Amino acid sequence: MAQRTLAGASHHDATSYVAIWGVLCALLGVSVLGPMAGVRFLTLITAFGIAIVKAYMVCRYFMHLSIEKKWVVYILGFMLALMVVFFGGVAPDVSRHEGLRWQKTYVEPARTDGER
Amino acid sequence: MTSRPIATTRNVMGVPTGRLAVWWVLASETVLFGGLLGSYVMMRLRHGAWADQAANTNTWTGAFNTLVLLTSSLSAVLAHQAAERADGPKAALLLRCTILGGGVFLMVKAFEWTHEIREGFTITSGLFWSFYYTAAGLHAAHVVAGMVIMFIVSLTAARNEELHRVENVGIYWHFVDVVWIFLFPLLYIAK
């Protein structure tokens, strides 16, 4: 722990942690205001793109993953990869509205906004 | 000679056992929340009517709670820093600030849920609301667990004992923050 502790202490003092928090708050502001423009592409970028950036910053600077043993990152990365496999394997079926020996009884309400 | 827990003294592959255990817990949590969020996304992608149900959540309430959790993460990492400097009382104080942040988060959530339930949006109101209450409820349970663990850790940290636990509970808390970072756009922004 000593090596990691020293590395952590030398790279991040209290001021830089506050600065990182400030950046996270600014990104939060953008993610709230961006979608107000009503443009779908901008909403995707500002809401979900920024969420990924915020999560990366918290993992890197607050959880200190950047100075953690590499295999810890590999474990977490492997779990995320499993999620991608799960999504890729199931999504094609879930997205269907009809199939063999089953039918969808729920009637979708009419869309109110063509942009969505 | 006093006996100490293995998690305090043992070091495997360069990572103390206690911290290693936290990482394994988070690995399993990644699958738990990842599966939940993945299910939501795949259901929603081809079923646009969900957007109409999602339109009833309050973006500003969600944004405020995100700010609260980000701030509590800041106090958690500052507690870790104080622990590294062997300043146990300061670490304990910062951990209790983090607990306070968790308390504010839960209080806002309670008001929000009360309002939504009174409006008629319950867990059986539709697929979106089922996911909303399940995901936010599971997350809130993790917040409560984090608050309890942090309080216990703060008791020993205040006496300058077992300071490594401050980092361990901090890592868990940051993960809870990361989960909310993804829940916020899914539940409050994508309308």
Interface residues (C-beta under 8 A of the other chain):
Chain A: M1 T5 G8 A9 H12 D13 A14 Y17 V18 W21 L24 C25 L28 S31 V32 P35 T43 A47 F48 A51 K54 A55 V58 C59 Y61 F62 M63 E68 K69 W71 V72 I75 L76 F78 M79 L80 L82 M83 F86 F87 V90 A91 V94 S95 R96 H97 E108 P109 R111 T112 D113 R116
Chain B: N11 M13 G14 V15 P16 R19 W23 W24 L26 A27 S28 T30 V31 G34 G35 G38 S39 V41 M42 M43 L45 R46 H47 G48 A49 A51 D52 T59 W60 A63 T66 L67 L70 T71 S73 L74 A76 V77 L78 Q81 E84 R85 H164 G170 I171 H174 F175 D177 V178 I181 F182 F184 P185 I189 A190 K191
